[in-house]
Amino acid sequence: MSIVTKTGDQGLTSLWSGERVWKDDLRVEAYGALDELSSQLGMARHACRLPATALAVDEIQRDLVRAAGELASRGAAFDRPILAADEERITRATEALEARIPLRGFVLPGMTEASARLDVARTVARRAERRAVALAREAEVADPLRRYLNRLSDYIFMLARSEEEAEGKLTYA
């Protein structure tokens, strides 16, 4: 089976749950932003100096596959949705980083290659959250998924600061 299906030539695509929708549908925009975020995180992972950061990025990317699948499943139960436990896990991880790296003010982003890539990913995470919020005004988006996306940019922010702190390059504005 080829990746080239030609089924989208007229501007429609299929959701995971089978429906055909326009490619600019808010649902497609939302899961497309998660796909973009995962790609940005993949680039960031290759620059990470800390194995713990690379592992965290890998875990986030795996979560994003589930989150995108959930968003692409309108009206159908997705078999691996984002759960409250996922949101709690990244909240605890963010809090642990904050305890280890107490911030004293506004930081200048991107002081290392890894943190710069993570900071770009963080901004994409915020856009993905905005797209999911726009979708939630028109359709059901599960609370755990919305909370997860709300926490995610904070987590990525702290992963970037961890990379900077490890290299002695955490810089305040």
RALINBEL-V474916 format. One line per field, one symbol per residue. psi: psi as a letter, one per 20 degrees, with the letter a starting at -180 (. if undefined). Layout:
BEGIN
psi=???
END
This chain:
BEGIN
psi=pqhohjijhjjqrprhjhqprqijqhghgghhhhggghgghgghhiiphphhgggggggghhghgggghghjlpiqppilrprhhgghghgghghgghhhmpqjapqpqlirgghghhhghghhghgggghhggghihrppqghgggghhhghgghghgghggghhjkjopq.
END
